[in-house]
Amino acid sequence: MASNQLWDVIVVGAGSAGLPLAIRAAERGARVLQIEADYRVGGTLFWSSGQISAAGTRLQKQQGIEDSPDEHYRDAQKIAHGKIDPVVLRLMVDNAAATIDWLMDLGFQPAPGTPVAGEAHEAYSTRRYLWGTNKAVSILDTLKPVHDRLVKEGRIDLRLQHRLVGLLSDARGAVTGVRASTPNGEFEFSGRNVVLASGGYAANPELWAELTPNAPLCSYVNPYSRGDGLVAARELGAPVDGSENFLATFAGVLDDPKDPRSGAFLALSPGSRKIWEIFVDTQGKRFMQEDHPSIDYRERALLRQPGTRMNIVFDHGILQNAATITLDPTDVYRAKFGKHHAFVKARTLDELARKLGVPAPALRKTVADYNRAVDRQQDAQWGKAFLIRRIEKAPFYAIKAQGITVLSPAGLKVDAQLRVLGAKSRPIPNLYAAGEVLGFSRTSGNAFVGGLSLTPALTFGKLLGEKLLKW
Ligand SMILES: Cc1cc2nc3c(=O)[nH]c(=O)nc-3n(C[C@H](O)[C@H](O)[C@H](O)COP(=O)(O)OP(=O)(O)OC[C@H]3O[C@@H](n4cnc5c(N)ncnc54)[C@H](O)[C@@H]3O)c2cc1C
């Protein structure tokens, strides 16, 4: 069924990029249709840690921090090994401060002590990294009342449970609208401009296997991150690239071995929990300094392991004494050993090796070498600093851990006006994109640069809302 109305802007998705986009476009008098597959707005804001970064914010100035977009640009490329799309990064650093100032005008409150230089990722050279007190929900709580009001006033026509299934286009390939599937059937909507703000694809194992064949999927993401925007743009000839920059976060377990979307994090950051255990590869050998202070070092060491997998090996003494290794503050996880595929328990090291599928002599030698390092208080092989206890008291334990995906690396290529590029890098007329649909690789390169997924999503959404009709 087709609607007769012609919208100025059709926004696909009402998450981190889609909310600011619809708000700013509606505030400028545009006729906005927003289709959202979920039954609610918010998207990945319900999942995300909400860490954002910008140079030249009012908050920085209030705290006497001197910073500039050029320094943000330089720092980001340095951390990301020069792999961020230069056009996209330039647009982002030049406009991110205005986004954060705007959020603060709307009532967003940065957590006490922020901005900082680094937290969970490699540090910037200055304090430009911040978050709210309730992760990304603080951002949602800021945007939603404004969005709700505009919906109520009829300035945003929000259609929930409307899933984009295809883009409409004319004979010259210009986008003219969208096709959406709803509980009441399929509908077509016409628009002068369509913006894909439909997020990543890490909740779609089939598409993941196709777009990111080099990387296993173990994800913790919004279940609506199914890559529909990518598929729709691809049908119009837009290439999808960036999978070579896949990087998994360090690290966790697959809760349900049959569901690659059931990733669950472990507490493995030496800054917040001492690392009592050793990490062992498929050959039964250690492969990294377990408590190396650089997250980039740890992530890359894991990335080199087949399937980004490792075994976290320890003994009963460590289980009893160390702080919990799961993010659950209770110690319920201890009951899982021997009963859950990822939590392994054995009476001897040889039995543990057999259950992990690693060579027993190698594991025995690894543990013996490590125990000698503990005795000497020096780990000559890998330089682990925290050498608190030998691994010697049965039962022995292991956690089958692996990298966790929170971001989709591949995405759509855009120009400096966020127009989606099609065949031969020509813009597809009337089609724009913002957010993770661009791919993590385009906004953050091959490293997790602080805030460089959520900040560009918010910033590009806001920017398109403000500039789309002018552009
Ligand atoms: C656990 C976790 C922690 C993170 N922490 C950080 C962090 O601290 N800092 C950072 O920079 N980044 C972080 N990220 C990444 C960042 O939050 C996301 O990249 C960003 O929020 C994505 O915004 P988006 O608007 O592109 O997608 P989303 O916010 O997911 O919005 C997309 C919307 O589109 C809807 N949609 C999907 N398909 C369709 C369709 N076919 N039709 C209509 N609607 C559709 C979805 O339901 C959703 O509402 C984190 C991600 C996760 C999962």
The ligand as an SDF file (V2000), in Angstrom:
LIG
                    3D

 53 58  0  0  0  0  0  0  0  0999 V2000
   27.5950   -2.7460   24.7180 C   0  0  0  0  0  0  0  0  0  0  0  0
   27.9450   -1.5710   23.8460 C   0  0  0  0  0  0  0  0  0  0  0  0
   28.6960   -0.5430   24.3840 C   0  0  0  0  0  0  0  0  0  0  0  0
   29.0350    0.5380   23.5700 C   0  0  0  0  0  0  0  0  0  0  0  0
   29.7190    1.5730   24.1290 N   0  0  0  0  0  0  0  0  0  0  0  0
   30.0790    2.6230   23.3540 C   0  0  0  0  0  0  0  0  0  0  0  0
   30.7400    3.7360   23.9270 C   0  0  0  0  0  0  0  0  0  0  0  0
   30.9280    3.8260   25.1270 O   0  0  0  0  0  0  0  0  0  0  0  0
   31.1380    4.7270   23.0810 N   0  0  0  0  0  0  0  0  0  0  0  0
   30.9180    4.6750   21.7290 C   0  0  0  0  0  0  0  0  0  0  0  0
   31.3560    5.5800   21.0100 O   0  0  0  0  0  0  0  0  0  0  0  0
   30.2350    3.6510   21.1750 N   0  0  0  0  0  0  0  0  0  0  0  0
   29.7900    2.6540   21.9580 C   0  0  0  0  0  0  0  0  0  0  0  0
   29.0580    1.6420   21.4150 N   0  0  0  0  0  0  0  0  0  0  0  0
   28.6270    1.7670   20.0110 C   0  0  0  0  0  0  0  0  0  0  0  0
   27.5610    2.8500   19.8210 C   0  0  0  0  0  0  0  0  0  0  0  0
   26.7090    2.9220   20.9400 O   0  0  0  0  0  0  0  0  0  0  0  0
   26.7650    2.5450   18.5490 C   0  0  0  0  0  0  0  0  0  0  0  0
   27.6430    2.4540   17.4650 O   0  0  0  0  0  0  0  0  0  0  0  0
   25.7240    3.6150   18.2580 C   0  0  0  0  0  0  0  0  0  0  0  0
   24.8680    3.7930   19.3590 O   0  0  0  0  0  0  0  0  0  0  0  0
   24.9350    3.2200   17.0180 C   0  0  0  0  0  0  0  0  0  0  0  0
   23.9870    4.2070   16.7360 O   0  0  0  0  0  0  0  0  0  0  0  0
   23.0150    4.0260   15.4920 P   0  0  0  0  0  0  0  0  0  0  0  0
   22.0620    5.1570   15.5370 O   0  0  0  0  0  0  0  0  0  0  0  0
   23.7950    3.8030   14.2760 O   0  0  0  0  0  0  0  0  0  0  0  0
   22.2640    2.6610   15.7810 O   0  0  0  0  0  0  0  0  0  0  0  0
   21.1380    2.3740   16.8540 P   0  0  0  0  0  0  0  0  0  0  0  0
   21.2640    3.2510   18.0460 O   0  0  0  0  0  0  0  0  0  0  0  0
   21.1210    0.9190   17.0750 O   0  0  0  0  0  0  0  0  0  0  0  0
   19.8080    2.8140   16.1120 O   0  0  0  0  0  0  0  0  0  0  0  0
   19.3380    2.1300   14.9840 C   0  0  0  0  0  0  0  0  0  0  0  0
   17.8280    2.0620   15.0660 C   0  0  0  0  0  0  0  0  0  0  0  0
   17.3390    1.5840   13.8310 O   0  0  0  0  0  0  0  0  0  0  0  0
   16.3460    0.6160   14.0720 C   0  0  0  0  0  0  0  0  0  0  0  0
   16.2730   -0.2610   12.9190 N   0  0  0  0  0  0  0  0  0  0  0  0
   17.1040   -1.2810   12.5770 C   0  0  0  0  0  0  0  0  0  0  0  0
   16.7160   -1.8360   11.4070 N   0  0  0  0  0  0  0  0  0  0  0  0
   15.6350   -1.1370   10.9960 C   0  0  0  0  0  0  0  0  0  0  0  0
   14.7800   -1.2380    9.8740 C   0  0  0  0  0  0  0  0  0  0  0  0
   14.9420   -2.1780    8.9310 N   0  0  0  0  0  0  0  0  0  0  0  0
   13.7500   -0.3540    9.7550 N   0  0  0  0  0  0  0  0  0  0  0  0
   13.5270    0.5930   10.7070 C   0  0  0  0  0  0  0  0  0  0  0  0
   14.3020    0.7130   11.7980 N   0  0  0  0  0  0  0  0  0  0  0  0
   15.3500   -0.1250   11.9460 C   0  0  0  0  0  0  0  0  0  0  0  0
   16.7970   -0.0790   15.3370 C   0  0  0  0  0  0  0  0  0  0  0  0
   15.7200   -0.7170   15.9800 O   0  0  0  0  0  0  0  0  0  0  0  0
   17.3520    1.0980   16.1360 C   0  0  0  0  0  0  0  0  0  0  0  0
   16.3710    1.7110   16.9270 O   0  0  0  0  0  0  0  0  0  0  0  0
   28.6580    0.5650   22.2030 C   0  0  0  0  0  0  0  0  0  0  0  0
   27.8770   -0.4590   21.6760 C   0  0  0  0  0  0  0  0  0  0  0  0
   27.4900   -1.5120   22.5030 C   0  0  0  0  0  0  0  0  0  0  0  0
   26.6350   -2.5900   21.9340 C   0  0  0  0  0  0  0  0  0  0  0  0
  1  2  1  0
  2  3  1  0
  2 52  2  0
  3  4  2  0
  4  5  1  0
  4 50  1  0
  5  6  2  0
  6  7  1  0
  6 13  1  0
  7  8  2  0
  7  9  1  0
  9 10  1  0
 10 11  2  0
 10 12  1  0
 12 13  2  0
 13 14  1  0
 14 15  1  0
 14 50  1  0
 15 16  1  0
 16 17  1  0
 16 18  1  0
 18 19  1  0
 18 20  1  0
 20 21  1  0
 20 22  1  0
 22 23  1  0
 23 24  1  0
 24 25  2  0
 24 26  1  0
 24 27  1  0
 27 28  1  0
 28 29  2  0
 28 30  1  0
 28 31  1  0
 31 32  1  0
 32 33  1  0
 33 34  1  0
 33 48  1  0
 34 35  1  0
 35 36  1  0
 35 46  1  0
 36 37  1  0
 36 45  1  0
 37 38  2  0
 38 39  1  0
 39 40  1  0
 39 45  2  0
 40 41  1  0
 40 42  2  0
 42 43  1  0
 43 44  2  0
 44 45  1  0
 46 47  1  0
 46 48  1  0
 48 49  1  0
 50 51  2  0
 51 52  1  0
 52 53  1  0
M  END
$$$$
